Amino acid sequence: MTKMKAVGLYQYLPITDPESLQDVEIPKPEPKGSDLLVRVMAISVNPVDTKIRSPKERVEKEPRILGWDVAGIVEETGPDTSLFKKGDQVFYAGSVARPGANSEYHLVDERIVGRKPEILSYSEAAALPLTSLTAWEALFDRLGIPETGNVNTNLLVIGAAGGVGSIAIQLAKRAGLTVIGTASRTESTQWIKDRGADHVINHYEEFVPQLKQIGLEGVDYILCLNRTDMHWDNMAKAINPQGKICSIYETNEKLNLFPLFNKSVTFVWELMFTRSLFGTPDMIKQHEILNKISDMVDSRILQTTVNEVLSPINAENVRKAHAMLEEGKTIGKIVIEGF
Ligand SMILES: NC(=O)c1ccc[n+]([C@@H]2O[C@H](COP(=O)([O-])OP(=O)(O)OC[C@H]3O[C@@H](n4cnc5c(N)ncnc54)[C@H](OP(=O)(O)O)[C@@H]3O)[C@@H](O)[C@H]2O)c1
């Protein structure tokens, strides 16, 4: 059996423990059905990795492989594939129900894979898939915002300097919205402005007085990318009558929908893994979204959101990236390239 390099875990440990993520060798998989076998050139690290790795009692018999953001090259195709061929350059997030991509080769269903933007390097491309899918689905599928032509309509993006926010701002600006981003530091404020946000307010202060200062009574849409529980009351106050709120940040706290009643406000969740987790009939929409993202990058409508590149892909660098993410202050994306 051919083996390949990977970064995996047996135990769920604090990231300061060198055993929390280890260099391992695992069997190289073979593509079946609608799977592609992809040679992984670069990966990016997301909070989903650190959340899954977070300390708990469980012990794995086989190493568990994390990593759901990839740019790579199709090495082999399964018998039922039709969208890609050997040698194609691709990017994708994959499915959280399957092993992640922190390995030399990775299996993924072709229906959730897109064509890598031609003008980007592998590391620049790896920054995009998971966050672009999340931002696209949140804005256009869940909030139902038209993809273009929005005038006199505004959007508040909470936690806008992170991975998802950095691409959400660009997609929303391209859709014609006025975008207000939130940040709490000078560096993150500047990053949001550079991505195209019209205004920046602070997520640790009341939203309504800050919106008034920029001439707004409220906002039509809110995209909450952080601490839904903490921002709930502020969002309920800031949303306009008949407005819509989407959150991507899960919480076990009970959320009180009543403050949204008088204003007939819609609240909706977005989970980027829903389509792949449930194999929904429209799963191929992620292939289409990624191809649209790719076209927009190649047309220079969207920019990569990479801010830091580590190399090579090994346990030491993946641990380093997890530690950075766990601080909660990431600006843009952290990418790791090459085995
Ligand atoms: N549902 C889904 O499909 C989905 C998909 C992707 C991500 N997520 C989740 O969404 C969250 C954001 O992901 P990401 O990749 O954008 O994260 P990230 O890159 O780690 O976000 C970092 C940013 O969060 C901001 N931030 C920190 N604390 C905040 C707070 N209390 N309120 C508002 N902003 C705060 C920071 O801004 P300042 O430094 O300026 O404070 C920093 O720039 C994560 O929890 C992730 O698991 C969900």
The ligand as a MOL file (V3000), in Angstrom:
LIG
                    3D

  0  0  0     0  0            999 V3000
M  V30 BEGIN CTAB
M  V30 COUNTS 48 52 0 0 0
M  V30 BEGIN ATOM
M  V30 1 N -21.2050 28.6480 9.6020 0
M  V30 2 C -20.2270 28.5320 8.7200 0
M  V30 3 O -20.3800 27.9780 7.6350 0
M  V30 4 C -18.8890 29.1260 9.0320 0
M  V30 5 C -17.9420 29.2630 8.0310 0
M  V30 6 C -16.7390 29.8930 8.3180 0
M  V30 7 C -16.4880 30.3270 9.5990 0
M  V30 8 N -17.4350 30.1310 10.5630 0 CHG=1
M  V30 9 C -17.2060 30.6280 11.9270 0
M  V30 10 O -17.2700 32.0380 11.8660 0
M  V30 11 C -16.3250 32.6000 12.7460 0
M  V30 12 C -15.4530 33.5740 11.9780 0
M  V30 13 O -14.6700 32.8650 11.0500 0
M  V30 14 P -13.4180 33.5950 10.3710 0
M  V30 15 O -12.7120 32.5800 9.5820 0
M  V30 16 O -13.8520 34.8440 9.7210 0 CHG=-1
M  V30 17 O -12.6320 33.9000 11.7230 0
M  V30 18 P -11.3100 34.6950 12.0260 0
M  V30 19 O -10.6070 34.9670 10.7420 0
M  V30 20 O -10.5990 33.9510 13.0740 0
M  V30 21 O -11.8710 36.0670 12.6420 0
M  V30 22 C -10.9780 36.9070 13.2780 0
M  V30 23 C -11.6260 38.2710 13.4310 0
M  V30 24 O -12.6530 38.2070 14.3960 0
M  V30 25 C -12.8040 39.4710 14.9830 0
M  V30 26 N -13.3880 39.3070 16.3140 0
M  V30 27 C -12.7890 38.7670 17.4140 0
M  V30 28 N -13.6640 38.7850 18.4520 0
M  V30 29 C -14.8240 39.3440 17.9940 0
M  V30 30 C -16.0860 39.6380 18.5750 0
M  V30 31 N -16.3580 39.3460 19.8540 0
M  V30 32 N -17.0310 40.2030 17.8000 0
M  V30 33 C -16.7940 40.5090 16.5020 0
M  V30 34 N -15.6080 40.2460 15.8910 0
M  V30 35 C -14.6400 39.6730 16.6350 0
M  V30 36 C -11.3940 40.0370 15.0340 0
M  V30 37 O -11.4570 41.4420 14.7800 0
M  V30 38 P -10.7330 42.5150 15.7550 0
M  V30 39 O -9.3440 41.9880 15.9340 0
M  V30 40 O -10.8200 43.7880 15.0120 0
M  V30 41 O -11.5170 42.5150 17.0570 0
M  V30 42 C -10.6260 39.2890 13.9290 0
M  V30 43 O -10.2880 40.0850 12.8280 0
M  V30 44 C -15.5870 31.4200 13.4000 0
M  V30 45 O -16.1820 31.1480 14.6290 0
M  V30 46 C -15.8370 30.2740 12.4370 0
M  V30 47 O -15.8280 29.0000 13.0490 0
M  V30 48 C -18.6210 29.5520 10.3180 0
M  V30 END ATOM
M  V30 BEGIN BOND
M  V30 1 1 1 2
M  V30 2 2 2 3
M  V30 3 1 2 4
M  V30 4 1 4 5
M  V30 5 2 4 48
M  V30 6 2 5 6
M  V30 7 1 6 7
M  V30 8 2 7 8
M  V30 9 1 8 9
M  V30 10 1 8 48
M  V30 11 1 9 10
M  V30 12 1 9 46
M  V30 13 1 10 11
M  V30 14 1 11 12
M  V30 15 1 11 44
M  V30 16 1 12 13
M  V30 17 1 13 14
M  V30 18 2 14 15
M  V30 19 1 14 16
M  V30 20 1 14 17
M  V30 21 1 17 18
M  V30 22 2 18 19
M  V30 23 1 18 20
M  V30 24 1 18 21
M  V30 25 1 21 22
M  V30 26 1 22 23
M  V30 27 1 23 24
M  V30 28 1 23 42
M  V30 29 1 24 25
M  V30 30 1 25 26
M  V30 31 1 25 36
M  V30 32 1 26 27
M  V30 33 1 26 35
M  V30 34 2 27 28
M  V30 35 1 28 29
M  V30 36 1 29 30
M  V30 37 2 29 35
M  V30 38 1 30 31
M  V30 39 2 30 32
M  V30 40 1 32 33
M  V30 41 2 33 34
M  V30 42 1 34 35
M  V30 43 1 36 37
M  V30 44 1 36 42
M  V30 45 1 37 38
M  V30 46 2 38 39
M  V30 47 1 38 40
M  V30 48 1 38 41
M  V30 49 1 42 43
M  V30 50 1 44 45
M  V30 51 1 44 46
M  V30 52 1 46 47
M  V30 END BOND
M  V30 END CTAB
M  END
